[in-house]
Amino acid sequence: MAAAATTRLLQQLGEVLQQIPANRYWLAFSGGLDSHVLLHAMATLRPQLSATLNAVHVNHGLNAKAPEWAAHAVSVCDALDIPCHIFNLDATAKKGESPEAAARDARYQAFSELIEVGDVLLTAHHREDQAETLLLQLVRGAGPHGLAAMPLSSTFSTGHLARPLLAVEQRLINHYAEEKALQWVEDPSNQDRGFERNFLRHEIMPTLKAHWPALSRTLSRSAAHCAEAAGLLDELAIEDLKNGAQWQLEMPLPDRISLDYLQQISAPRRKNLLRFWIKNLSLGIVSSVTIGQVEEALLSAKVDAMPLISWPGGELRRYRGHIYAMLPLEPFDASQCFEWKWQQETLMLPAGLGTLQTHLIEYGDERDSTQALSLKQCQQLPMTVRFRQGGERCQLSGRHHHHQLKGLLQQAGVPPWQRDRIPLIYLGAQLAAVVGYFSCAPFLVQNNEPGVSISAR
């Protein structure tokens, strides 16, 4: 039985690896049963692999025996002639943080430092892990994306993460370890029922399997169905982004969506679009409660209102018929003033506002010349960078009068929360340029003279 199971496992693994090409494989090797079997099986299949095989072990610093486990990992890898990289971390959970999540986040952060373009990180998750993940997501109230559990392969860092044993049953892994007489480490925390997954694994799954022996297989099939449904929802969200934000796939994700379009589509479709949009803008995890607030706070607010919905990692705001998604605004003191010489070329701005850069426009060079400042005036007058306080005025090119900066920014469609964060270039005591928007006529470069172009990055 064990020999047949070993043959079957190697066959399944070989077939899956053909779908996961790589320059280098990095196998996450804890030293436990599952990762030891994957490492040994990969070493057995090494003549068939098109990529080099490496192992990476993480010492989380959470158990007194962790150094022994790291030494064991190195010993096993040496015996198989596989390079092993050791990370020594402090994965202690912060106050209010899940120990499981803290260790996982620290581990994958370490893994991400190794992965380069063309690399694939391999983990030993198997069919029972997939079934457990689906049940955990179910009791947490997850939607189709959460119930899709773990994909076979996904992007990770600058490479990919793959789970080549995801369709393999635990019993095949056990039989393989038995036939090959493998020796692995046992982390006592895996028996701690205080952790959600351990409680499910040791208390719930055996009872369910006693009644439904094929439970892991059927739950994994359900996860696959949910993955298909989640994929269709993503396709729908992409179409809605195209229609609601004039977005194309080759373009960066838009930071705004038409309010009219959001109001035209059904509520479930609207929620799906918002979840997809926020997730792919990397603005953190947004709850169903927060998504529900969009109906009341953003869609139903008065026309002249500027409502705000925020959560850890992101914000939604409304202005002039659009919903904007963004990172939370950092605290900012608009009274700050910075002396700057244009020859310095760069100036770092506070509160994540980026960097100012200068570019000298020589005689006859038309690049950025329409809003460039006169080099002569930049040399003669002290240059400072300030922010809007109220009452600033600017005379635009072709106009005979000065206009309030507030009104000009309104005409330009600049959202209110951005107006006080736009860097203003002063020459002497007068406003010379509003970076990224316009320059004031008295300071514009004249024909046949060099100028200074200023941009924000």
C-alpha positions in Angstrom: 0.0 0.0 0.0 2.7 2.5 1.0 4.7 1.8 -2.3 1.6 2.4 -4.4 0.8 5.6 -2.5 4.3 6.8 -3.0 4.1 6.2 -6.8 0.7 7.9 -6.9 2.0 11.0 -5.0 5.1 11.3 -7.2 2.9 11.0 -10.3 0.5 13.7 -9.1 3.3 16.0 -8.0 5.1 15.6 -11.3 2.0 16.5 -13.3 1.3 19.6 -11.2 4.9 20.8 -11.5 4.6 20.8 -15.2 2.0 23.5 -14.8 4.3 25.6 -12.6 7.5 26.4 -14.6 10.2 28.4 -12.7 13.8 29.5 -12.8 14.2 28.5 -9.1 11.9 26.7 -6.7 12.0 27.8 -3.1 10.4 25.2 -0.8 9.1 26.5 2.5 10.5 23.7 4.7 9.3 23.8 8.4 10.7 20.3 9.1 7.3 18.9 9.7 5.7 15.9 8.1 4.1 17.6 5.1 7.0 19.9 4.0 9.4 17.0 4.6 7.5 14.8 2.2 7.3 17.6 -0.4 11.0 18.2 -0.1 11.9 14.5 -0.4 9.5 14.0 -3.3 10.9 17.1 -5.1 14.4 15.8 -4.6 13.3 12.5 -6.1 11.8 14.3 -9.1 14.8 16.6 -9.5 16.0 15.0 -12.8 12.7 16.0 -14.3 12.7 19.6 -13.0 13.6 22.5 -15.2 14.4 24.7 -12.2 16.9 24.5 -9.4 15.5 23.4 -6.0 16.2 25.3 -2.8 14.7 25.2 0.7 14.0 28.0 3.1 13.4 27.5 6.9 12.0 30.1 9.2 12.9 30.2 12.9 10.1 32.2 14.4 11.7 32.5 17.8 8.6 31.2 19.5 9.7 27.9 20.9 12.8 26.9 22.9 13.4 24.0 20.4 13.4 26.3 17.4 17.2 26.2 17.0 17.0 22.4 17.0 14.4 22.5 14.3 16.6 24.8 12.2 19.5 22.4 12.6 17.3 19.5 11.6 16.2 21.4 8.5 19.8 22.0 7.5 20.7 18.3 8.2 17.9 17.0 6.0 18.7 19.4 3.2 22.4 18.5 3.3 21.5 14.8 3.1 19.4 15.6 -0.1 22.0 18.0 -1.4 19.5 20.9 -1.4 20.7 24.4 -0.4 18.8 25.6 2.7 18.4 29.2 3.7 17.6 30.0 7.3 15.7 33.0 8.5 15.8 33.9 12.2 12.9 36.1 13.2 11.0 37.5 16.1 7.4 36.7 15.3 6.0 37.6 18.6 2.4 38.8 18.2 1.7 42.4 19.2 -1.1 43.3 21.6 -4.4 42.3 20.1 -2.8 40.5 17.2 -3.5 36.8 16.5 -0.3 34.7 17.2 -1.1 32.6 14.1 -1.4 35.7 11.9 1.7 37.3 13.3 3.8 34.2 12.6 2.3 33.8 9.2 2.9 37.4 8.2 6.5 37.4 9.5 7.2 34.1 7.6 5.8 35.3 4.3 7.6 38.6 4.6 10.8 36.7 4.9 9.9 34.5 2.0 9.2 37.6 -0.1 12.8 38.8 0.3 14.1 35.7 -1.5 11.7 35.6 -4.4 12.9 37.1 -7.6 11.3 37.3 -11.1 10.8 33.7 -12.3 11.0 32.2 -8.9 8.2 30.1 -7.3 7.7 29.6 -3.6 6.3 26.1 -2.9 4.3 25.3 0.2 3.1 21.8 1.3 -0.6 22.6 1.7 -2.7 19.5 0.8 -6.4 18.6 0.4 -7.2 18.5 4.1 -5.7 22.0 4.5 -7.9 23.2 1.7 -11.0 21.7 3.3 -10.1 23.3 6.7 -9.5 26.6 5.1 -13.0 26.6 3.4 -14.7 25.7 6.7 -12.8 28.4 8.6 -13.8 31.0 5.9 -17.4 29.8 6.1 -17.7 30.3 9.9 -16.1 33.7 9.4 -18.8 34.7 7.0 -16.6 34.9 3.9 -18.0 35.4 0.4 -17.1 33.6 -2.8 -13.5 34.8 -2.8 -12.9 33.6 0.7 -14.6 30.3 0.2 -12.4 29.7 -2.9 -9.8 29.0 -0.2 -6.3 28.5 -1.6 -5.5 28.6 -5.3 -3.0 26.2 -6.8 -0.8 29.1 -7.9 -0.9 32.9 -7.4 1.4 35.9 -7.7 3.8 36.5 -4.8 6.4 39.2 -4.4 8.0 39.4 -7.8 7.4 35.7 -8.6 4.7 33.2 -7.7 3.5 31.0 -4.8 2.3 27.4 -5.6 0.8 24.6 -3.6 1.7 21.4 -5.6 0.1 19.0 -3.1 -3.2 20.8 -2.9 -5.1 17.9 -4.5 -3.2 15.2 -2.6 -4.8 13.5 0.4 -3.1 13.4 3.8 -3.1 9.6 3.8 -0.9 9.6 0.7 1.5 11.9 2.4 1.6 9.7 5.5 2.2 6.6 3.5 5.1 8.3 1.6 6.7 9.3 4.9 6.3 5.8 6.2 7.8 4.1 3.2 10.8 6.4 3.0 11.3 6.3 6.8 11.4 10.0 7.1 12.1 11.7 10.4 10.3 15.0 11.0 9.8 17.5 13.8 6.6 18.0 15.7 5.7 21.5 16.8 3.6 21.2 20.0 1.7 24.3 19.0 0.0 22.2 16.4 -1.9 20.5 19.2 -3.1 23.7 20.9 -6.8 23.8 20.5 -6.8 27.5 21.3 -5.8 28.1 17.7 -8.8 28.1 15.4 -7.4 25.8 12.8 -6.2 23.3 15.4 -9.6 23.2 17.0 -11.2 22.6 13.7 -8.6 19.9 12.7 -8.7 17.9 16.0 -12.2 18.5 17.3 -14.5 19.0 14.3 -13.0 17.4 11.2 -12.8 13.8 12.7 -16.5 14.0 13.7 -17.5 15.2 10.2 -15.3 12.6 8.4 -16.8 9.8 10.5 -20.2 10.7 8.9 -18.9 11.9 5.5 -15.7 9.9 4.7 -15.2 11.9 1.5 -15.5 15.2 3.3 -12.1 16.6 2.3 -12.6 15.8 -1.4 -16.1 17.3 -1.5 -15.1 20.4 0.3 -12.2 20.9 -2.0 -14.6 20.6 -4.9 -16.8 23.2 -3.3 -13.8 25.5 -3.0 -13.1 25.0 -6.7 -16.7 25.9 -7.5 -16.4 29.1 -5.4 -13.1 29.9 -7.2 -14.9 29.8 -10.5 -17.7 32.0 -9.2 -15.2 34.5 -7.7 -13.5 34.6 -11.1 -16.8 35.4 -12.8 -17.4 38.2 -10.3 -14.0 39.6 -11.0 -14.7 39.6 -14.7 -18.0 41.5 -14.1 -16.2 44.0 -11.9 -13.6 44.6 -14.6 -16.4 45.3 -17.1 -18.0 47.7 -14.6 -14.7 49.5 -14.1 -14.5 49.9 -17.9 -18.0 51.4 -18.0 -17.9 53.4 -14.8 -14.4 54.8 -15.0 -13.5 54.7 -18.7 -10.7 52.2 -17.8 -8.8 49.8 -19.9 -6.8 46.8 -18.8 -3.4 48.2 -19.8 -4.0 51.4 -17.8 -3.3 51.9 -14.0 -6.4 51.2 -11.9 -8.5 54.4 -11.7 -8.8 56.3 -8.4 -12.4 57.4 -9.1 -15.7 55.9 -10.4 -18.8 57.6 -11.8 -21.5 58.1 -9.2 -24.1 57.9 -11.9 -22.9 54.5 -13.0 -22.8 53.2 -9.5 -26.4 54.3 -9.0 -27.5 52.6 -12.3 -26.3 49.1 -11.4 -27.9 46.8 -8.8 -26.8 46.9 -5.2 -25.1 43.5 -5.3 -23.2 44.4 -8.5 -22.2 47.7 -6.9 -20.8 46.0 -3.8 -18.9 43.6 -6.0 -17.4 46.4 -8.0 -16.4 48.3 -4.8 -14.8 45.3 -3.2 -12.8 44.4 -6.4 -11.7 48.1 -6.8 -10.6 48.6 -3.2 -8.8 45.2 -3.1 -6.8 45.8 -6.2 -5.9 49.3 -5.2 -4.3 47.6 -2.1 -6.3 49.7 0.3 -6.7 47.0 2.9 -9.6 44.7 3.8 -13.0 46.4 3.8 -15.9 44.8 5.8 -19.4 44.2 4.5 -20.6 46.8 7.0 -18.3 49.4 5.5 -19.4 48.5 2.0 -23.0 48.9 3.2 -22.2 52.4 4.4 -21.6 53.5 0.8 -25.4 53.3 0.1 -26.2 55.8 2.9 -23.1 58.0 3.2 -21.9 58.3 -0.4 -24.8 57.5 -2.7 -27.6 59.2 -0.8 -25.9 62.2 0.6 -26.9 65.7 -0.6 -25.3 67.0 -3.8 -23.1 69.6 -2.0 -22.0 67.2 0.8 -18.6 65.7 0.9 -19.0 62.4 2.9 -16.1 60.3 4.0 -16.0 56.5 4.7 -12.7 55.3 6.2 -11.3 52.0 7.4 -7.7 50.9 8.4 -5.9 51.1 5.1 -8.2 53.3 3.0 -10.8 55.9 2.4 -13.8 56.6 0.1 -14.8 60.2 -0.6 -17.3 61.8 -3.0 -16.8 64.9 -5.2 -18.5 66.2 -8.4 -20.2 63.0 -9.4 -17.4 60.6 -8.6 -16.5 58.3 -5.8 -12.7 58.5 -5.0 -10.7 55.7 -3.3 -7.4 56.5 -1.7 -5.0 55.9 1.2 -5.9 57.6 4.4 -4.6 61.2 4.4 -1.6 61.6 6.7 -1.8 64.5 9.3 -0.5 67.6 7.6 0.5 71.1 8.6 -0.2 73.4 5.7 1.6 76.3 7.4 5.0 74.7 6.6 7.4 76.7 4.4 10.6 75.3 2.7 13.4 77.2 1.2 14.5 75.7 -2.0 17.1 76.5 -4.7 16.1 75.2 -8.1 19.6 74.0 -8.7 19.1 71.3 -6.0 16.8 69.5 -8.4 14.8 67.6 -5.8 12.9 68.4 -2.6 11.2 65.8 -0.5 7.8 66.9 0.7 6.1 66.0 4.0 3.1 63.7 4.7 3.7 61.4 1.8 3.2 64.2 -0.8 6.1 63.0 -2.9 9.1 64.8 -4.3 9.5 68.0 -6.3 11.9 67.9 -9.2 13.3 70.6 -11.5 14.3 70.5 -15.1 16.2 73.2 -16.9 14.7 74.2 -20.2 17.4 75.4 -22.5 16.9 77.9 -25.3 14.8 76.3 -28.1 13.7 73.4 -25.9 9.9 73.3 -26.0 9.5 70.4 -23.4 7.3 71.6 -20.5 7.9 75.2 -21.6 4.2 76.3 -21.4 4.2 76.4 -17.6 8.0 76.8 -17.0 9.2 79.7 -14.8 11.7 82.3 -16.0 15.2 81.1 -15.1 16.3 84.7 -14.6 13.6 85.3 -12.0 14.4 82.0 -10.3 18.0 83.2 -10.0 17.2 86.7 -8.8 14.4 85.9 -6.3 14.5 83.5 -3.3 12.4 80.4 -4.0 10.2 78.9 -1.3 7.6 76.0 -1.3 4.4 76.7 0.7 0.9 75.4 0.9 -2.5 77.1 0.6 -3.6 79.2 3.5 -6.4 81.1 1.9 -6.5 84.3 0.0 -3.8 83.4 -2.6 -4.2 85.0 -6.0 -2.7 84.2 -9.5 -2.9 85.8 -12.9 -3.1 83.1 -15.6 -1.5 83.6 -19.0 -3.8 85.4 -21.4 -6.0 86.9 -18.6 -5.9 90.5 -17.4 -6.9 90.0 -13.8 -5.8 88.0 -10.8 -8.1 85.3 -9.6 -8.5 83.6 -6.2 -6.5 80.4 -6.1 -9.5 78.6 -4.5 -11.7 79.4 -7.5 -9.0 78.4 -10.0 -8.6 75.0 -8.2 -12.4 74.5 -8.2 -12.4 75.3 -12.0 -9.6 72.7 -12.5 -11.7 70.1 -10.7 -9.3 69.6 -7.8 -11.1 67.8 -4.9 -11.2 69.8 -1.7 -9.0 67.4 0.3 -6.2 67.8 -2.2 -6.2 71.6 -2.4 -4.3 72.4 0.8 -1.7 69.7 -0.1 -0.7 71.0 -3.5 2.9 72.6 -3.3 2.9 76.2 -4.2 6.1 77.8 -5.6 6.8 81.3 -4.4 9.4 83.7 -5.9 10.1 86.3 -3.3 6.7 87.1 -1.6 4.6 86.3 -4.6 2.9 83.1 -5.8 4.6 81.9 -9.0 3.3 78.4 -9.7 0.8 75.8 -8.5 2.8 72.6 -9.1 1.0 70.3 -11.5 -1.7 72.8 -12.6 -0.6 76.3 -13.7 2.0 79.0 -13.3 1.3 82.7 -12.8 1.8 84.9 -15.8 4.4 87.4 -14.4 6.8 84.6 -13.8 6.4 82.5 -16.9 9.3 81.9 -19.2 9.5 84.3 -22.1 10.3 83.5 -25.7 13.9 82.7 -26.5 15.0 82.5 -22.8 15.8 79.5 -20.6 13.3 78.4 -18.0 12.8 76.1 -15.1 10.1 73.4 -15.1 8.9 72.0 -11.8 7.0 68.8 -11.4 5.9 66.5 -8.5 6.6 62.8 -8.4 
